[in-house]
Amino acid sequence: MAFWWPIIVVAFAYGICRFLLMLIPPNVPSIDVDASDVSDGNQTQENSFIYIPPRGRTQQQDKKVQCYEPATMKYLGFFPALSPAEVKDRVAQARNAQKIWAKSSFKQRRQFLRILLKYIIEHQELICEVSSRDTGKTMVDASLGEIMTTCEKITWLLSEGEQWLKPEYRSCGRSMLHKKSKVEFHPLGVIGAIVSWNYPFHNIFNPMLAAVFSGNSIVIKVSEHASWSGCFYFRIIQAALAAVGAPENLVDIITGFAETGEALVASVDKIIFVGSPGVGKMIMRNAANTLIPVTLELGGKDAFVVCEDVDVPHVAQIAVRGALQSSGQNCAGAERFYVHKDIYSSFVSEVAKIIKSVTAGPPLAGRYDMGAICLQEHSDKLQNLVNDAIDKGAEIVARGSFGHLGEDAVDQYFPPTILVNVNHTMKLMQEEAFGPIMPIMKFSTDEEAVKLANDSRYGLGCAVFSGSQRRAKEIASQIHCGVAAINDFASTYMCQSLPFGGVKDSGFGRFAGVEGLRACCIVKSVAEDRWWPYIKTKIPKPIQYPVSENGFEFQESLVELLYGLNIWDRLRALVNVLKIISEQNSSNSKRND
């Protein structure tokens, strides 16, 4: 006890000191970001009219990215569609900035993250309001999908980011015992990201945080459907970078259409793309010209499996949240629901009751559970999927309601909808809907549930619910996808230590976690002498040039000595190695004489 007592005292004192240090808030400066032109109450007179999309020509032909609120069609302004030459110039500026930033300390990078975190926490309402105005999602959904996930990523990077970017030492094997080996992680250079509209805040911050923390610069092309919010969020990043003395142009936001995106792919050292499988394939073809690495996060048709031994009301609430994630404004959540036949009726009844209470309407009005559809004419696509299912035998059992929308905005909404009697011949069960629709299908056995879940060209995620966690894990382990939640929905994405991404037509590569952070790096293998300068690699004489006649025999014995499965074979090989070396030395001595 006399030996352990001092150790216990020191450990206790250390714990007390660590606790007291936690009570001292870090010195994090505040940043000032001009938001006078983005709040709803400060709409300028020239931008206060209702936007009517021009007929017969596209925005791309006008070389302008027109921005408007999908919930009200209020005009927000426009941004330039950058030409390939302009994109190339922006990337060149980012490349110059990266060369400086690559030498920055982790202390400086952490301070950048803390400044961002402080601003986000203090301006949650502003950030969510901007996201809501640009995409039509409700404030609650903006908070869940934009604020919480981003704060979680920043917190994870502050806590663990540096340790995963430090050199990682590995074993050297039997033939290189005199060496020490390690993996180093160096910045790639300029990361390019082309991101979608569904999470305008998080989709910018997610790749930006990983890229900047790992020593890269990044140029992000925001979606033409969320450029207004993206350009405001850029101000936040610029202010935080300036506060830590980072080089100008380390992070850049560009706006435009396909031509702008293609130019970005052709100019950067890695491309991250969030979008559709069709565009993802074009990104890959273009990236092949310069042989840069690609991370693709594409479509999803996530399966939501419910076994008969669950708490039905509890799981029904989670299911509706999964189906209406981001208020159904074109955000992929759970899209296929498989429920055990024994609880099928009660589950459908429970979710129908919830859906009937959901009202779609202008999100900033504060009275609605679901916002507007972001893309023009997407509601027509959703209705076509529903019509196809009905034509093939499906039945609508419940729909949500509309609030007071106004005549100009009715087409921008789609009521949350539940369908039963669905099957896999229906487009609704095969194509990504990206909308607030719940098709519910019954299954009899766990094997059937797995088969149904895997009958899809997509493989992003799944959620499996059972009263037996072991059973839920067994089902989830057989579903071919990149992320799985057991007795929960989307919990994997809130664990930012986990990688996120899919398989099949849902893409490949990962963001988040160690894998996403290191994917922004050149992974370099390094081997060096362990006991330098005392022991070095020396080529044995039998295989020195000119190679002796028994050189191959020596190599055979050396391989068996190092890797033989039997200790006696290895000892015999050792004797043979020593014998050959001895003979070689004797031969050399006679030759010298």
Residue pairs with C-beta under 8 A, 6 or more apart in sequence:
26 114
28 111
28 114
28 115
28 117
28 118
29 115
29 243
30 118
30 119
30 122
31 115
31 119
31 236
31 239
31 240
31 242
31 243
32 239
33 119
33 123
33 235
33 236
33 239
34 235
35 123
35 126
35 232
36 42
37 44
38 126
38 130
38 133
38 228
38 232
39 126
39 129
40 129
40 133
40 364
43 74
47 74
47 75
47 76
47 77
48 74
48 75
49 74
49 75
50 72
50 73
50 74
50 75
50 408
51 66
51 68
51 73
51 74
51 75
52 73
53 66
53 376
54 62
59 65
59 66
59 81
59 224
59 257
60 81
60 257
60 258
60 259
63 80
63 81
64 78
64 79
64 80
64 81
65 78
65 79
65 80
65 81
65 224
65 227
65 255
65 256
65 257
66 75
66 78
67 75
67 76
67 77
67 78
67 79
67 134
67 227
67 228
68 74
68 75
68 76
69 76
69 133
69 134
69 136
69 372
70 135
70 136
70 329
70 372
70 373
70 374
70 375
70 409
70 412
71 133
71 136
71 361
71 362
71 363
71 364
71 371
71 372
71 409
71 412
72 362
72 406
72 408
72 409
73 408
73 409
73 412
76 133
76 134
76 228
77 228
79 227
79 228
79 231
79 255
80 255
80 256
81 224
81 255
81 256
81 257
81 259
81 260
82 90
82 254
82 255
82 256
82 260
82 263
83 259
83 260
83 263
84 259
84 260
84 262
84 263
84 266
86 254
87 219
87 254
87 256
87 260
87 263
87 264
87 267
88 263
88 267
90 219
90 249
90 252
90 254
91 190
91 192
91 219
91 264
91 267
91 268
93 248
93 249
93 252
94 190
94 217
94 218
94 219
94 249
94 250
94 251
94 252
95 189
95 190
95 217
96 247
96 249
97 217
97 246
97 247
97 248
97 249
97 250
98 187
98 189
98 190
98 215
98 216
98 217
98 250
100 247
101 212
101 215
101 216
101 217
101 246
101 247
101 250
102 186
102 187
102 215
102 216
104 215
104 246
106 161
106 162
106 165
108 244
108 245
108 246
109 161
109 212
109 213
109 215
110 158
110 161
110 162
111 244
112 212
112 240
112 241
112 243
112 244
112 246
113 154
113 157
113 158
113 209
113 213
114 158
115 240
115 243
115 244
116 154
116 205
116 209
116 236
116 237
116 240
117 151
117 154
117 155
117 158
119 236
119 239
119 240
120 127
120 147
120 150
120 151
120 154
120 236
121 151
124 143
124 147
125 139
127 142
127 146
127 147
127 201
127 233
128 139
128 142
128 143
128 146
128 147
129 139
129 142
129 364
130 200
130 201
130 228
130 229
130 232
130 233
131 137
131 142
131 146
131 199
131 200
131 201
131 229
132 138
132 139
132 142
132 363
132 364
132 371
133 228
133 229
133 364
134 197
134 200
134 226
134 228
134 229
135 197
135 198
135 200
135 225
135 226
135 229
135 326
135 329
135 371
135 374
136 327
136 329
136 363
136 371
136 372
136 373
136 374
136 412
137 145
137 326
137 327
137 329
137 331
137 363
137 371
138 327
138 363
138 368
138 369
138 370
138 371
139 363
139 364
139 366
141 325
141 326
141 327
141 371
142 201
145 199
145 202
145 325
145 326
145 331
146 199
146 200
146 201
146 202
147 201
148 494
149 199
149 202
149 206
149 493
149 494
149 496
150 201
150 202
150 205
150 206
150 209
152 494
152 496
153 205
153 206
153 209
153 496
153 512
154 209
155 496
156 496
156 497
157 209
157 210
157 213
157 517
160 497
161 213
161 517
164 185
164 514
164 517
164 518
165 185
165 213
165 214
165 517
165 518
165 521
166 185
167 182
167 183
167 184
167 185
167 526
168 182
168 183
168 185
169 180
169 181
169 182
170 181
170 182
170 183
171 181
172 179
172 180
172 181
172 527
172 530
174 562
174 563
175 562
176 527
177 530
178 529
178 530
178 531
178 535
178 536
178 537
179 527
179 528
179 529
179 530
179 537
180 527
180 528
180 529
180 530
181 525
181 526
181 527
181 528
182 525
182 526
183 523
183 524
183 525
183 526
184 523
184 524
184 525
184 526
185 214
185 518
185 521
185 522
185 523
185 524
186 215
186 521
186 522
186 524
187 214
187 215
187 216
187 520
187 521
187 522
188 216
188 269
188 270
188 293
188 520
188 521
188 522
189 216
189 217
189 268
189 269
189 270
190 216
190 217
190 218
190 219
190 267
190 268
190 269
191 207
191 211
191 216
191 217
191 218
191 219
191 268
191 269
191 270
191 271
191 272
191 520
192 218
192 219
192 220
192 221
192 264
192 265
192 267
192 268
192 269
192 270
192 271
192 272
193 207
193 208
193 211
193 218
193 219
193 220
193 221
193 271
193 272
193 273
193 274
194 220
194 221
194 261
194 264
194 265
194 271
194 272
194 273
194 274
194 275
194 283
195 203
195 204
195 207
195 220
195 221
195 222
195 223
195 272
195 274
195 275
196 203
196 223
196 226
196 274
196 275
197 203
197 223
197 225
197 226
197 330
197 374
197 375
198 326
198 329
198 330
198 331
198 332
198 374
199 326
199 331
200 222
200 223
200 226
200 229
200 230
200 233
201 229
201 233
203 222
203 274
204 220
204 222
204 230
204 233
204 234
204 237
204 253
205 233
205 237
206 511
206 512
207 218
207 220
207 272
207 511
208 218
208 220
208 237
208 251
210 511
210 512
210 516
210 517
210 519
210 520
211 217
211 218
211 520
212 218
212 250
212 251
213 517
214 517
214 518
214 520
214 521
216 520
217 249
217 250
217 251
217 252
218 250
218 251
218 252
219 251
219 252
219 253
219 254
219 264
219 267
219 268
220 230
220 251
220 252
220 253
220 254
221 253
221 254
221 255
221 256
221 260
221 261
221 264
222 230
222 231
222 253
222 254
222 255
223 230
224 255
224 256
224 257
225 374
225 375
226 374
227 255
230 253
230 255
231 253
231 255
233 253
234 251
234 252
234 253
237 251
238 251
241 248
241 250
241 251
242 248
254 260
254 264
261 283
262 286
264 271
265 271
265 283
265 286
265 287
265 290
265 292
266 286
266 289
266 290
268 292
269 292
270 292
270 293
270 294
270 295
270 519
270 520
271 283
271 287
271 292
271 293
271 294
271 295
272 294
272 295
272 297
272 509
272 511
273 279
273 280
273 283
273 294
273 295
273 296
273 297
273 298
274 297
275 298
276 298
276 299
277 298
277 299
277 505
277 506
277 507
280 296
280 298
280 507
283 294
283 296
284 294
284 296
287 293
287 294
293 509
293 519
294 509
295 501
295 507
295 508
295 509
295 510
295 511
295 519
296 507
296 508
296 509
297 500
297 501
297 502
297 506
297 507
297 509
297 511
298 458
298 460
298 502
298 505
298 506
298 507
299 332
299 432
299 458
299 460
299 505
299 506
300 332
300 335
300 432
300 458
300 460
300 461
300 502
300 506
301 332
301 335
301 336
301 430
301 431
301 432
301 456
301 457
301 458
301 460
302 322
302 332
302 333
302 334
302 335
302 336
302 458
302 460
302 461
302 462
302 463
302 481
303 334
303 336
303 337
303 338
303 452
303 453
303 456
303 462
303 463
303 479
303 481
304 319
304 322
304 334
304 336
304 337
304 338
304 462
304 463
304 465
304 489
305 338
305 443
305 449
305 453
305 462
305 463
305 464
305 465
305 475
305 479
306 315
306 319
306 337
306 338
306 339
306 340
306 343
306 347
306 465
307 340
307 446
307 449
307 464
307 465
307 466
307 467
307 468
307 471
307 472
307 475
308 340
308 341
308 342
308 343
309 466
309 467
309 468
309 471
310 343
310 465
310 466
310 467
312 343
312 346
312 347
312 350
313 350
315 347
315 465
316 347
316 350
316 351
316 354
317 354
318 463
318 465
318 488
318 489
319 334
319 337
319 347
319 351
319 438
319 489
320 351
320 354
320 355
320 358
320 416
320 438
321 489
322 333
322 334
322 463
322 489
322 490
323 333
323 334
323 335
323 337
323 416
323 436
323 437
323 438
324 333
324 358
324 369
324 370
324 416
324 436
325 331
325 332
325 333
325 334
325 490
326 333
326 371
327 360
327 363
327 369
327 370
327 371
327 372
327 436
328 360
328 370
328 371
328 373
328 414
328 416
328 435
328 436
328 437
329 370
329 371
329 372
329 373
329 374
330 373
330 374
330 375
330 378
330 434
330 435
331 434
332 432
332 434
332 460
333 489
333 490
334 463
334 489
335 432
335 433
335 437
335 439
336 429
336 439
336 441
336 452
336 453
336 456
337 438
337 439
337 440
337 441
338 440
338 441
338 442
338 443
338 449
338 452
338 453
339 347
339 348
339 440
339 441
339 442
339 443
340 442
340 443
340 444
340 449
341 442
341 443
341 444
344 440
344 442
347 440
348 397
348 418
348 420
348 440
351 398
351 418
351 438
351 440
352 397
352 398
352 418
353 398
355 398
355 399
355 400
355 416
355 417
355 418
355 438
356 398
356 399
356 400
356 401
357 369
357 400
358 369
358 370
358 400
358 401
358 416
359 367
359 368
359 369
359 370
359 400
359 401
359 402
359 403
360 368
360 369
360 370
360 371
360 372
360 400
360 401
360 402
360 403
360 405
360 413
360 414
360 415
360 416
361 367
361 368
361 370
361 371
361 402
361 403
361 404
361 405
361 413
362 368
362 371
362 372
362 403
362 405
362 409
363 371
363 372
365 403
367 403
368 403
369 400
370 400
370 413
370 416
370 436
372 409
372 412
372 413
373 379
373 382
373 412
373 413
373 414
373 435
376 411
376 412
377 411
378 414
378 434
378 435
379 411
379 412
379 413
379 414
379 435
380 411
382 414
382 433
382 435
382 437
383 414
384 427
385 427
385 428
385 431
385 433
385 437
386 394
386 396
386 417
386 419
386 428
386 437
388 426
388 427
388 428
389 419
389 422
389 426
389 427
389 428
389 429
389 439
390 396
390 419
392 423
392 425
392 426
393 421
393 423
394 419
394 420
394 421
394 422
394 426
394 428
394 439
395 419
395 420
395 421
396 417
396 418
396 419
397 418
397 419
397 420
398 417
398 418
399 415
399 416
399 417
399 418
400 415
400 416
400 417
400 436
401 415
402 410
402 413
402 415
405 413
414 435
414 436
415 436
416 436
416 437
416 438
417 436
417 437
417 438
418 437
418 438
418 440
419 428
419 437
419 438
419 439
419 440
420 440
422 428
422 429
422 439
422 440
422 441
423 429
423 441
424 430
424 452
424 455
426 439
428 437
428 439
429 439
429 441
430 456
430 457
432 458
441 452
443 449
443 452
446 471
446 474
446 475
449 475
450 475
450 478
450 479
453 462
453 479
454 478
454 479
454 480
456 504
457 504
457 505
458 502
458 504
458 505
458 506
459 480
459 481
459 482
459 502
459 503
459 504
459 505
459 506
460 481
460 482
460 483
460 501
460 502
460 506
460 507
461 481
461 482
461 483
461 484
461 485
461 490
461 492
461 502
462 476
462 479
462 481
462 483
462 484
462 485
463 484
463 485
463 488
463 489
463 490
464 472
464 473
464 475
464 476
464 479
464 484
464 485
464 486
464 487
465 472
465 487
466 472
466 475
466 487
469 486
469 487
472 486
472 487
473 486
476 484
476 485
476 486
477 484
480 503
480 504
481 502
481 503
481 506
482 499
482 500
482 501
482 502
482 503
482 506
482 510
483 492
483 493
483 498
483 500
483 501
483 502
484 492
485 491
485 492
492 498
492 500
493 500
493 512
496 512
496 513
497 512
497 513
497 514
498 512
498 513
499 510
499 511
499 512
499 513
499 514
499 515
499 516
500 510
500 511
500 512
500 513
500 516
501 507
501 508
501 509
501 510
501 511
502 508
509 519
510 516
510 519
511 519
529 535
529 536
529 537
540 554
540 558
540 581
541 548
541 581
541 584
541 585
541 588
542 548
542 550
542 551
542 554
542 580
542 581
542 584
543 551
543 554
543 555
548 554
548 584
548 587
550 580
550 583
550 584
553 576
553 580
554 577
554 580
554 581
557 573
557 576
557 577
557 580
558 573
558 577
560 569
560 570
560 572
560 573
561 570
561 573
561 574
561 577
562 570
564 570
564 573
